[in-house]
Amino acid sequence: MAEESHCGLCARPVDTELPPGLPGSPEVDEIIPVSRGGSPYDRANCRLVHRLCNQRRGNGIRAQRRPVVTFITARHWDTDNA
Ligand SMILES: [Zn+2]
């Protein structure tokens, strides 16, 4: 699936070569947080996201799982990519 190389939150490409700990580093996001009963091992509950996006999202459940196209115009934080 195409979204494996793109962030599940901002829909921008994720550089999986980056080391952990950077804002753009790849992280696995549990769609339903483990603290709310989601499984960290269930592939259907996991998606690729940026570390920064994951942190911004926090622990809330993102109910609306919009298609990638609707996210593309939302570019609020391009500073790290300039
Ligand atoms: Zn992202």
PDB file of the backbone (N, CA, C, O) and the ligand in Angstrom, with CONECT records:
HET     ZN  A 101       1
ATOM      1  N   MET A   1       0.835  -1.192   0.000  1.00  0.00           N
ATOM      2  CA  MET A   1       0.000   0.000   0.000  1.00  0.00           C
ATOM      3  C   MET A   1       0.879   1.254   0.000  1.00  0.00           C
ATOM      4  O   MET A   1       1.947   1.274   0.610  1.00  0.00           O
ATOM      5  N   ALA A   2       0.425   2.276  -0.676  1.00  0.00           N
ATOM      6  CA  ALA A   2       1.233   3.476  -0.870  1.00  0.00           C
ATOM      7  C   ALA A   2       1.532   4.200   0.440  1.00  0.00           C
ATOM      8  O   ALA A   2       2.585   4.823   0.574  1.00  0.00           O
ATOM      9  N   GLU A   3       0.640   4.127   1.383  1.00  0.00           N
ATOM     10  CA  GLU A   3       0.816   4.902   2.611  1.00  0.00           C
ATOM     11  C   GLU A   3       1.942   4.363   3.484  1.00  0.00           C
ATOM     12  O   GLU A   3       2.298   4.985   4.485  1.00  0.00           O
ATOM     13  N   GLU A   4       2.498   3.232   3.124  1.00  0.00           N
ATOM     14  CA  GLU A   4       3.615   2.720   3.905  1.00  0.00           C
ATOM     15  C   GLU A   4       4.839   3.618   3.846  1.00  0.00           C
ATOM     16  O   GLU A   4       5.690   3.560   4.734  1.00  0.00           O
ATOM     17  N   SER A   5       4.940   4.436   2.828  1.00  0.00           N
ATOM     18  CA  SER A   5       6.085   5.336   2.721  1.00  0.00           C
ATOM     19  C   SER A   5       5.706   6.771   3.074  1.00  0.00           C
ATOM     20  O   SER A   5       6.533   7.680   2.997  1.00  0.00           O
ATOM     21  N   HIS A   6       4.450   6.959   3.460  1.00  0.00           N
ATOM     22  CA  HIS A   6       3.983   8.300   3.787  1.00  0.00           C
ATOM     23  C   HIS A   6       3.409   8.335   5.203  1.00  0.00           C
ATOM     24  O   HIS A   6       2.886   7.349   5.722  1.00  0.00           O
ATOM     25  N   CYS A   7       3.532   9.506   5.791  1.00  0.00           N
ATOM     26  CA  CYS A   7       3.039   9.702   7.148  1.00  0.00           C
ATOM     27  C   CYS A   7       1.522   9.548   7.194  1.00  0.00           C
ATOM     28  O   CYS A   7       0.805  10.109   6.364  1.00  0.00           O
ATOM     29  N   GLY A   8       1.044   8.787   8.166  1.00  0.00           N
ATOM     30  CA  GLY A   8      -0.390   8.580   8.306  1.00  0.00           C
ATOM     31  C   GLY A   8      -1.110   9.787   8.862  1.00  0.00           C
ATOM     32  O   GLY A   8      -2.340   9.816   8.894  1.00  0.00           O
ATOM     33  N   LEU A   9      -0.356  10.788   9.303  1.00  0.00           N
ATOM     34  CA  LEU A   9      -0.971  11.966   9.903  1.00  0.00           C
ATOM     35  C   LEU A   9      -0.905  13.190   8.998  1.00  0.00           C
ATOM     36  O   LEU A   9      -1.893  13.913   8.872  1.00  0.00           O
ATOM     37  N   CYS A  10       0.235  13.435   8.370  1.00  0.00           N
ATOM     38  CA  CYS A  10       0.353  14.633   7.526  1.00  0.00           C
ATOM     39  C   CYS A  10       0.428  14.275   6.052  1.00  0.00           C
ATOM     40  O   CYS A  10       0.364  15.163   5.202  1.00  0.00           O
ATOM     41  N   ALA A  11       0.561  12.996   5.732  1.00  0.00           N
ATOM     42  CA  ALA A  11       0.528  12.497   4.356  1.00  0.00           C
ATOM     43  C   ALA A  11       1.765  12.858   3.547  1.00  0.00           C
ATOM     44  O   ALA A  11       1.788  12.667   2.331  1.00  0.00           O
ATOM     45  N   ARG A  12       2.778  13.373   4.202  1.00  0.00           N
ATOM     46  CA  ARG A  12       4.017  13.651   3.490  1.00  0.00           C
ATOM     47  C   ARG A  12       4.936  12.438   3.580  1.00  0.00           C
ATOM     48  O   ARG A  12       4.795  11.614   4.484  1.00  0.00           O
ATOM     49  N   PRO A  13       5.876  12.327   2.641  1.00  0.00           N
ATOM     50  CA  PRO A  13       6.772  11.166   2.655  1.00  0.00           C
ATOM     51  C   PRO A  13       7.586  11.092   3.942  1.00  0.00           C
ATOM     52  O   PRO A  13       7.996  12.114   4.494  1.00  0.00           O
ATOM     53  N   VAL A  14       7.810   9.878   4.404  1.00  0.00           N
ATOM     54  CA  VAL A  14       8.628   9.670   5.590  1.00  0.00           C
ATOM     55  C   VAL A  14       9.971   9.071   5.157  1.00  0.00           C
ATOM     56  O   VAL A  14      10.016   8.065   4.449  1.00  0.00           O
ATOM     57  N   ASP A  15      11.056   9.706   5.592  1.00  0.00           N
ATOM     58  CA  ASP A  15      12.382   9.203   5.265  1.00  0.00           C
ATOM     59  C   ASP A  15      12.764   8.127   6.279  1.00  0.00           C
ATOM     60  O   ASP A  15      13.165   8.420   7.405  1.00  0.00           O
ATOM     61  N   THR A  16      12.628   6.888   5.850  1.00  0.00           N
ATOM     62  CA  THR A  16      12.874   5.782   6.784  1.00  0.00           C
ATOM     63  C   THR A  16      14.355   5.559   7.034  1.00  0.00           C
ATOM     64  O   THR A  16      14.729   4.692   7.825  1.00  0.00           O
ATOM     65  N   GLU A  17      15.199   6.334   6.367  1.00  0.00           N
ATOM     66  CA  GLU A  17      16.642   6.215   6.579  1.00  0.00           C
ATOM     67  C   GLU A  17      17.101   7.048   7.778  1.00  0.00           C
ATOM     68  O   GLU A  17      18.206   6.848   8.283  1.00  0.00           O
ATOM     69  N   LEU A  18      16.275   7.961   8.225  1.00  0.00           N
ATOM     70  CA  LEU A  18      16.663   8.844   9.319  1.00  0.00           C
ATOM     71  C   LEU A  18      16.828   8.058  10.614  1.00  0.00           C
ATOM     72  O   LEU A  18      16.096   7.103  10.875  1.00  0.00           O
ATOM     73  N   PRO A  19      17.809   8.478  11.427  1.00  0.00           N
ATOM     74  CA  PRO A  19      17.972   7.849  12.737  1.00  0.00           C
ATOM     75  C   PRO A  19      16.834   8.265  13.664  1.00  0.00           C
ATOM     76  O   PRO A  19      16.193   9.289  13.428  1.00  0.00           O
ATOM     77  N   PRO A  20      16.576   7.493  14.705  1.00  0.00           N
ATOM     78  CA  PRO A  20      15.510   7.825  15.653  1.00  0.00           C
ATOM     79  C   PRO A  20      15.789   9.142  16.373  1.00  0.00           C
ATOM     80  O   PRO A  20      16.947   9.519  16.556  1.00  0.00           O
ATOM     81  N   GLY A  21      14.747   9.831  16.775  1.00  0.00           N
ATOM     82  CA  GLY A  21      14.901  10.999  17.619  1.00  0.00           C
ATOM     83  C   GLY A  21      14.785  12.323  16.897  1.00  0.00           C
ATOM     84  O   GLY A  21      14.676  13.365  17.545  1.00  0.00           O
ATOM     85  N   LEU A  22      14.804  12.314  15.575  1.00  0.00           N
ATOM     86  CA  LEU A  22      14.638  13.559  14.830  1.00  0.00           C
ATOM     87  C   LEU A  22      13.155  13.804  14.563  1.00  0.00           C
ATOM     88  O   LEU A  22      12.362  12.863  14.550  1.00  0.00           O
ATOM     89  N   PRO A  23      12.774  15.082  14.347  1.00  0.00           N
ATOM     90  CA  PRO A  23      11.354  15.383  14.084  1.00  0.00           C
ATOM     91  C   PRO A  23      10.786  14.596  12.915  1.00  0.00           C
ATOM     92  O   PRO A  23       9.619  14.203  12.938  1.00  0.00           O
ATOM     93  N   GLY A  24      11.597  14.365  11.902  1.00  0.00           N
ATOM     94  CA  GLY A  24      11.104  13.662  10.723  1.00  0.00           C
ATOM     95  C   GLY A  24      11.373  12.175  10.741  1.00  0.00           C
ATOM     96  O   GLY A  24      11.147  11.490   9.744  1.00  0.00           O
ATOM     97  N   SER A  25      11.850  11.669  11.858  1.00  0.00           N
ATOM     98  CA  SER A  25      12.171  10.249  11.943  1.00  0.00           C
ATOM     99  C   SER A  25      10.920   9.384  11.857  1.00  0.00           C
ATOM    100  O   SER A  25       9.853   9.786  12.322  1.00  0.00           O
ATOM    101  N   PRO A  26      11.044   8.215  11.273  1.00  0.00           N
ATOM    102  CA  PRO A  26       9.887   7.320  11.176  1.00  0.00           C
ATOM    103  C   PRO A  26       9.519   6.737  12.534  1.00  0.00           C
ATOM    104  O   PRO A  26      10.387   6.327  13.304  1.00  0.00           O
ATOM    105  N   GLU A  27       8.241   6.705  12.810  1.00  0.00           N
ATOM    106  CA  GLU A  27       7.755   6.044  14.009  1.00  0.00           C
ATOM    107  C   GLU A  27       6.500   5.265  13.658  1.00  0.00           C
ATOM    108  O   GLU A  27       5.816   5.562  12.679  1.00  0.00           O
ATOM    109  N   VAL A  28       6.216   4.275  14.468  1.00  0.00           N
ATOM    110  CA  VAL A  28       4.979   3.521  14.298  1.00  0.00           C
ATOM    111  C   VAL A  28       3.928   4.108  15.217  1.00  0.00           C
ATOM    112  O   VAL A  28       4.134   4.242  16.423  1.00  0.00           O
ATOM    113  N   ASP A  29       2.808   4.452  14.631  1.00  0.00           N
ATOM    114  CA  ASP A  29       1.718   5.021  15.408  1.00  0.00           C
ATOM    115  C   ASP A  29       0.619   3.990  15.560  1.00  0.00           C
ATOM    116  O   ASP A  29       0.180   3.383  14.584  1.00  0.00           O
ATOM    117  N   GLU A  30       0.180   3.798  16.790  1.00  0.00           N
ATOM    118  CA  GLU A  30      -0.983   2.943  17.001  1.00  0.00           C
ATOM    119  C   GLU A  30      -2.234   3.793  16.803  1.00  0.00           C
ATOM    120  O   GLU A  30      -2.428   4.799  17.486  1.00  0.00           O
ATOM    121  N   ILE A  31      -3.059   3.391  15.884  1.00  0.00           N
ATOM    122  CA  ILE A  31      -4.273   4.149  15.569  1.00  0.00           C
ATOM    123  C   ILE A  31      -5.170   4.228  16.803  1.00  0.00           C
ATOM    124  O   ILE A  31      -5.693   5.291  17.137  1.00  0.00           O
ATOM    125  N   ILE A  32      -5.338   3.094  17.470  1.00  0.00           N
ATOM    126  CA  ILE A  32      -5.958   3.096  18.790  1.00  0.00           C
ATOM    127  C   ILE A  32      -4.820   2.919  19.797  1.00  0.00           C
ATOM    128  O   ILE A  32      -4.171   1.874  19.814  1.00  0.00           O
ATOM    129  N   PRO A  33      -4.572   3.933  20.638  1.00  0.00           N
ATOM    130  CA  PRO A  33      -3.432   3.859  21.551  1.00  0.00           C
ATOM    131  C   PRO A  33      -3.485   2.624  22.437  1.00  0.00           C
ATOM    132  O   PRO A  33      -4.555   2.141  22.806  1.00  0.00           O
ATOM    133  N   VAL A  34      -2.297   2.129  22.768  1.00  0.00           N
ATOM    134  CA  VAL A  34      -2.217   0.953  23.637  1.00  0.00           C
ATOM    135  C   VAL A  34      -2.928   1.217  24.957  1.00  0.00           C
ATOM    136  O   VAL A  34      -3.544   0.326  25.543  1.00  0.00           O
ATOM    137  N   SER A  35      -2.825   2.483  25.417  1.00  0.00           N
ATOM    138  CA  SER A  35      -3.450   2.836  26.688  1.00  0.00           C
ATOM    139  C   SER A  35      -4.971   2.779  26.606  1.00  0.00           C
ATOM    140  O   SER A  35      -5.659   2.793  27.627  1.00  0.00           O
ATOM    141  N   ARG A  36      -5.481   2.716  25.397  1.00  0.00           N
ATOM    142  CA  ARG A  36      -6.934   2.631  25.225  1.00  0.00           C
ATOM    143  C   ARG A  36      -7.369   1.271  24.710  1.00  0.00           C
ATOM    144  O   ARG A  36      -8.503   1.092  24.267  1.00  0.00           O
ATOM    145  N   GLY A  37      -6.461   0.328  24.773  1.00  0.00           N
ATOM    146  CA  GLY A  37      -6.847  -1.030  24.420  1.00  0.00           C
ATOM    147  C   GLY A  37      -6.416  -1.466  23.033  1.00  0.00           C
ATOM    148  O   GLY A  37      -6.705  -2.591  22.624  1.00  0.00           O
ATOM    149  N   GLY A  38      -5.722  -0.589  22.294  1.00  0.00           N
ATOM    150  CA  GLY A  38      -5.244  -0.959  20.967  1.00  0.00           C
ATOM    151  C   GLY A  38      -4.044  -1.878  21.070  1.00  0.00           C
ATOM    152  O   GLY A  38      -3.351  -1.885  22.087  1.00  0.00           O
ATOM    153  N   SER A  39      -3.798  -2.638  20.047  1.00  0.00           N
ATOM    154  CA  SER A  39      -2.660  -3.552  20.043  1.00  0.00           C
ATOM    155  C   SER A  39      -1.491  -2.959  19.275  1.00  0.00           C
ATOM    156  O   SER A  39      -1.657  -2.525  18.136  1.00  0.00           O
ATOM    157  N   PRO A  40      -0.300  -2.936  19.890  1.00  0.00           N
ATOM    158  CA  PRO A  40       0.886  -2.451  19.177  1.00  0.00           C
ATOM    159  C   PRO A  40       1.416  -3.471  18.178  1.00  0.00           C
ATOM    160  O   PRO A  40       2.323  -3.169  17.403  1.00  0.00           O
ATOM    161  N   TYR A  41       0.862  -4.664  18.191  1.00  0.00           N
ATOM    162  CA  TYR A  41       1.357  -5.735  17.320  1.00  0.00           C
ATOM    163  C   TYR A  41       0.422  -6.022  16.168  1.00  0.00           C
ATOM    164  O   TYR A  41       0.792  -6.709  15.215  1.00  0.00           O
ATOM    165  N   ASP A  42      -0.788  -5.498  16.252  1.00  0.00           N
ATOM    166  CA  ASP A  42      -1.746  -5.709  15.184  1.00  0.00           C
ATOM    167  C   ASP A  42      -1.431  -4.775  14.029  1.00  0.00           C
ATOM    168  O   ASP A  42      -1.502  -3.554  14.168  1.00  0.00           O
ATOM    169  N   ARG A  43      -1.085  -5.350  12.898  1.00  0.00           N
ATOM    170  CA  ARG A  43      -0.689  -4.527  11.757  1.00  0.00           C
ATOM    171  C   ARG A  43      -1.795  -3.541  11.353  1.00  0.00           C
ATOM    172  O   ARG A  43      -1.507  -2.438  10.887  1.00  0.00           O
ATOM    173  N   ALA A  44      -3.022  -3.931  11.528  1.00  0.00           N
ATOM    174  CA  ALA A  44      -4.142  -3.077  11.140  1.00  0.00           C
ATOM    175  C   ALA A  44      -4.288  -1.878  12.068  1.00  0.00           C
ATOM    176  O   ALA A  44      -4.980  -0.912  11.746  1.00  0.00           O
ATOM    177  N   ASN A  45      -3.635  -1.947  13.212  1.00  0.00           N
ATOM    178  CA  ASN A  45      -3.717  -0.841  14.170  1.00  0.00           C
ATOM    179  C   ASN A  45      -2.491   0.066  14.108  1.00  0.00           C
ATOM    180  O   ASN A  45      -2.390   1.035  14.861  1.00  0.00           O
ATOM    181  N   CYS A  46      -1.566  -0.250  13.213  1.00  0.00           N
ATOM    182  CA  CYS A  46      -0.317   0.514  13.151  1.00  0.00           C
ATOM    183  C   CYS A  46      -0.169   1.205  11.807  1.00  0.00           C
ATOM    184  O   CYS A  46      -0.642   0.720  10.780  1.00  0.00           O
ATOM    185  N   ARG A  47       0.494   2.339  11.840  1.00  0.00           N
ATOM    186  CA  ARG A  47       0.790   3.035  10.596  1.00  0.00           C
ATOM    187  C   ARG A  47       2.078   3.834  10.769  1.00  0.00           C
ATOM    188  O   ARG A  47       2.502   4.143  11.883  1.00  0.00           O
ATOM    189  N   LEU A  48       2.679   4.153   9.639  1.00  0.00           N
ATOM    190  CA  LEU A  48       3.918   4.913   9.635  1.00  0.00           C
ATOM    191  C   LEU A  48       3.628   6.403   9.782  1.00  0.00           C
ATOM    192  O   LEU A  48       2.794   6.956   9.065  1.00  0.00           O
ATOM    193  N   VAL A  49       4.320   7.041  10.708  1.00  0.00           N
ATOM    194  CA  VAL A  49       4.150   8.490  10.895  1.00  0.00           C
ATOM    195  C   VAL A  49       5.506   9.121  11.184  1.00  0.00           C
ATOM    196  O   VAL A  49       6.473   8.432  11.508  1.00  0.00           O
ATOM    197  N   HIS A  50       5.555  10.459  11.059  1.00  0.00           N
ATOM    198  CA  HIS A  50       6.725  11.190  11.524  1.00  0.00           C
ATOM    199  C   HIS A  50       6.713  11.245  13.047  1.00  0.00           C
ATOM    200  O   HIS A  50       5.658  11.241  13.682  1.00  0.00           O
ATOM    201  N   ARG A  51       7.903  11.296  13.607  1.00  0.00           N
ATOM    202  CA  ARG A  51       7.997  11.447  15.056  1.00  0.00           C
ATOM    203  C   ARG A  51       7.291  12.732  15.519  1.00  0.00           C
ATOM    204  O   ARG A  51       6.558  12.733  16.507  1.00  0.00           O
ATOM    205  N   LEU A  52       7.531  13.812  14.786  1.00  0.00           N
ATOM    206  CA  LEU A  52       6.925  15.094  15.163  1.00  0.00           C
ATOM    207  C   LEU A  52       5.404  15.025  15.122  1.00  0.00           C
ATOM    208  O   LEU A  52       4.724  15.512  16.024  1.00  0.00           O
ATOM    209  N   CYS A  53       4.882  14.413  14.063  1.00  0.00           N
ATOM    210  CA  CYS A  53       3.435  14.296  13.929  1.00  0.00           C
ATOM    211  C   CYS A  53       2.859  13.443  15.054  1.00  0.00           C
ATOM    212  O   CYS A  53       1.793  13.736  15.595  1.00  0.00           O
ATOM    213  N   ASN A  54       3.575  12.400  15.387  1.00  0.00           N
ATOM    214  CA  ASN A  54       3.130  11.507  16.438  1.00  0.00           C
ATOM    215  C   ASN A  54       3.063  12.248  17.773  1.00  0.00           C
ATOM    216  O   ASN A  54       2.137  12.058  18.561  1.00  0.00           O
ATOM    217  N   GLN A  55       4.062  13.092  18.005  1.00  0.00           N
ATOM    218  CA  GLN A  55       4.088  13.847  19.251  1.00  0.00           C
ATOM    219  C   GLN A  55       2.974  14.883  19.281  1.00  0.00           C
ATOM    220  O   GLN A  55       2.341  15.101  20.314  1.00  0.00           O
ATOM    221  N   ARG A  56       2.744  15.513  18.145  1.00  0.00           N
ATOM    222  CA  ARG A  56       1.687  16.524  18.079  1.00  0.00           C
ATOM    223  C   ARG A  56       0.316  15.905  18.292  1.00  0.00           C
ATOM    224  O   ARG A  56      -0.577  16.512  18.885  1.00  0.00           O
ATOM    225  N   ARG A  57       0.175  14.703  17.803  1.00  0.00           N
ATOM    226  CA  ARG A  57      -1.111  14.027  17.903  1.00  0.00           C
ATOM    227  C   ARG A  57      -1.400  13.649  19.344  1.00  0.00           C
ATOM    228  O   ARG A  57      -2.555  13.617  19.769  1.00  0.00           O
ATOM    229  N   GLY A  58      -0.347  13.364  20.090  1.00  0.00           N
ATOM    230  CA  GLY A  58      -0.540  12.979  21.467  1.00  0.00           C
ATOM    231  C   GLY A  58      -1.207  11.627  21.583  1.00  0.00           C
ATOM    232  O   GLY A  58      -0.966  10.721  20.785  1.00  0.00           O
ATOM    233  N   ASN A  59      -2.035  11.511  22.572  1.00  0.00           N
ATOM    234  CA  ASN A  59      -2.630  10.210  22.853  1.00  0.00           C
ATOM    235  C   ASN A  59      -4.107  10.169  22.502  1.00  0.00           C
ATOM    236  O   ASN A  59      -4.811   9.230  22.873  1.00  0.00           O
ATOM    237  N   GLY A  60      -4.574  11.175  21.795  1.00  0.00           N
ATOM    238  CA  GLY A  60      -5.987  11.212  21.448  1.00  0.00           C
ATOM    239  C   GLY A  60      -6.288  10.338  20.247  1.00  0.00           C
ATOM    240  O   GLY A  60      -5.413  10.099  19.415  1.00  0.00           O
ATOM    241  N   ILE A  61      -7.489   9.873  20.153  1.00  0.00           N
ATOM    242  CA  ILE A  61      -7.888   9.073  19.004  1.00  0.00           C
ATOM    243  C   ILE A  61      -8.292   9.991  17.862  1.00  0.00           C
ATOM    244  O   ILE A  61      -9.168  10.844  18.008  1.00  0.00           O
ATOM    245  N   ARG A  62      -7.641   9.802  16.729  1.00  0.00           N
ATOM    246  CA  ARG A  62      -7.976  10.595  15.553  1.00  0.00           C
ATOM    247  C   ARG A  62      -9.108   9.881  14.824  1.00  0.00           C
ATOM    248  O   ARG A  62      -8.876   8.952  14.050  1.00  0.00           O
ATOM    249  N   ALA A  63     -10.310  10.318  15.078  1.00  0.00           N
ATOM    250  CA  ALA A  63     -11.468   9.592  14.561  1.00  0.00           C
ATOM    251  C   ALA A  63     -11.532   9.643  13.045  1.00  0.00           C
ATOM    252  O   ALA A  63     -11.856   8.652  12.391  1.00  0.00           O
ATOM    253  N   GLN A  64     -11.216  10.816  12.490  1.00  0.00           N
ATOM    254  CA  GLN A  64     -11.335  10.951  11.055  1.00  0.00           C
ATOM    255  C   GLN A  64     -10.068  10.486  10.354  1.00  0.00           C
ATOM    256  O   GLN A  64      -9.014  11.108  10.484  1.00  0.00           O
ATOM    257  N   ARG A  65     -10.174   9.412   9.627  1.00  0.00           N
ATOM    258  CA  ARG A  65      -9.028   8.914   8.871  1.00  0.00           C
ATOM    259  C   ARG A  65      -9.225   9.305   7.417  1.00  0.00           C
ATOM    260  O   ARG A  65      -9.724   8.527   6.603  1.00  0.00           O
ATOM    261  N   ARG A  66      -8.822  10.526   7.115  1.00  0.00           N
ATOM    262  CA  ARG A  66      -9.090  11.064   5.791  1.00  0.00           C
ATOM    263  C   ARG A  66      -8.136  10.487   4.755  1.00  0.00           C
ATOM    264  O   ARG A  66      -7.027  10.062   5.075  1.00  0.00           O
ATOM    265  N   PRO A  67      -8.592  10.482   3.506  1.00  0.00           N
ATOM    266  CA  PRO A  67      -7.708  10.066   2.415  1.00  0.00           C
ATOM    267  C   PRO A  67      -6.516  11.005   2.321  1.00  0.00           C
ATOM    268  O   PRO A  67      -6.583  12.156   2.754  1.00  0.00           O
ATOM    269  N   VAL A  68      -5.435  10.511   1.758  1.00  0.00           N
ATOM    270  CA  VAL A  68      -4.195  11.272   1.660  1.00  0.00           C
ATOM    271  C   VAL A  68      -4.382  12.615   0.987  1.00  0.00           C
ATOM    272  O   VAL A  68      -3.778  13.600   1.413  1.00  0.00           O
ATOM    273  N   VAL A  69      -5.191  12.686  -0.043  1.00  0.00           N
ATOM    274  CA  VAL A  69      -5.328  13.907  -0.831  1.00  0.00           C
ATOM    275  C   VAL A  69      -5.797  15.097  -0.018  1.00  0.00           C
ATOM    276  O   VAL A  69      -5.394  16.224  -0.306  1.00  0.00           O
ATOM    277  N   THR A  70      -6.627  14.888   0.979  1.00  0.00           N
ATOM    278  CA  THR A  70      -7.143  16.017   1.735  1.00  0.00           C
ATOM    279  C   THR A  70      -6.086  16.620   2.644  1.00  0.00           C
ATOM    280  O   THR A  70      -6.249  17.745   3.115  1.00  0.00           O
ATOM    281  N   PHE A  71      -5.004  15.893   2.900  1.00  0.00           N
ATOM    282  CA  PHE A  71      -3.976  16.401   3.789  1.00  0.00           C
ATOM    283  C   PHE A  71      -2.917  17.209   3.059  1.00  0.00           C
ATOM    284  O   PHE A  71      -2.178  17.971   3.682  1.00  0.00           O
ATOM    285  N   ILE A  72      -2.836  17.050   1.755  1.00  0.00           N
ATOM    286  CA  ILE A  72      -1.707  17.589   1.017  1.00  0.00           C
ATOM    287  C   ILE A  72      -1.624  19.121   1.082  1.00  0.00           C
ATOM    288  O   ILE A  72      -0.528  19.681   1.056  1.00  0.00           O
ATOM    289  N   THR A  73      -2.748  19.785   1.163  1.00  0.00           N
ATOM    290  CA  THR A  73      -2.724  21.246   1.204  1.00  0.00           C
ATOM    291  C   THR A  73      -2.379  21.781   2.588  1.00  0.00           C
ATOM    292  O   THR A  73      -2.070  22.965   2.723  1.00  0.00           O
ATOM    293  N   ALA A  74      -2.422  20.958   3.596  1.00  0.00           N
ATOM    294  CA  ALA A  74      -2.156  21.405   4.959  1.00  0.00           C
ATOM    295  C   ALA A  74      -0.668  21.360   5.261  1.00  0.00           C
ATOM    296  O   ALA A  74      -0.169  20.393   5.838  1.00  0.00           O
ATOM    297  N   ARG A  75       0.025  22.398   4.873  1.00  0.00           N
ATOM    298  CA  ARG A  75       1.466  22.433   5.118  1.00  0.00           C
ATOM    299  C   ARG A  75       1.775  23.544   6.101  1.00  0.00           C
ATOM    300  O   ARG A  75       2.026  24.679   5.697  1.00  0.00           O
ATOM    301  N   HIS A  76       1.759  23.240   7.344  1.00  0.00           N
ATOM    302  CA  HIS A  76       1.975  24.245   8.376  1.00  0.00           C
ATOM    303  C   HIS A  76       3.414  24.286   8.855  1.00  0.00           C
ATOM    304  O   HIS A  76       3.835  25.261   9.476  1.00  0.00           O
ATOM    305  N   TRP A  77       4.170  23.236   8.571  1.00  0.00           N
ATOM    306  CA  TRP A  77       5.506  23.155   9.194  1.00  0.00           C
ATOM    307  C   TRP A  77       6.546  22.710   8.184  1.00  0.00           C
ATOM    308  O   TRP A  77       7.133  21.636   8.310  1.00  0.00           O
ATOM    309  N   ASP A  78       6.762  23.532   7.201  1.00  0.00           N
ATOM    310  CA  ASP A  78       7.725  23.206   6.154  1.00  0.00           C
ATOM    311  C   ASP A  78       9.144  23.625   6.502  1.00  0.00           C
ATOM    312  O   ASP A  78      10.053  23.446   5.691  1.00  0.00           O
ATOM    313  N   THR A  79       9.348  24.163   7.660  1.00  0.00           N
ATOM    314  CA  THR A  79      10.641  24.762   8.002  1.00  0.00           C
ATOM    315  C   THR A  79      11.783  23.765   7.958  1.00  0.00           C
ATOM    316  O   THR A  79      12.899  24.126   7.586  1.00  0.00           O
ATOM    317  N   ASP A  80      11.526  22.514   8.330  1.00  0.00           N
ATOM    318  CA  ASP A  80      12.619  21.537   8.367  1.00  0.00           C
ATOM    319  C   ASP A  80      12.958  21.010   6.990  1.00  0.00           C
ATOM    320  O   ASP A  80      13.890  20.223   6.827  1.00  0.00           O
ATOM    321  N   ASN A  81      12.208  21.443   6.011  1.00  0.00           N
ATOM    322  CA  ASN A  81      12.384  20.894   4.680  1.00  0.00           C
ATOM    323  C   ASN A  81      12.893  21.944   3.681  1.00  0.00           C
ATOM    324  O   ASN A  81      13.089  21.663   2.499  1.00  0.00           O
ATOM    325  N   ALA A  82      13.093  23.125   4.184  1.00  0.00           N
ATOM    326  CA  ALA A  82      13.451  24.226   3.292  1.00  0.00           C
ATOM    327  C   ALA A  82      14.882  24.088   2.772  1.00  0.00           C
ATOM    328  O   ALA A  82      15.345  24.934   2.007  1.00  0.00           O
TER     329      ALA A  82
HETATM  330 ZN    ZN A 101       3.925  13.499   9.331  1.00  0.00          ZN2+
END
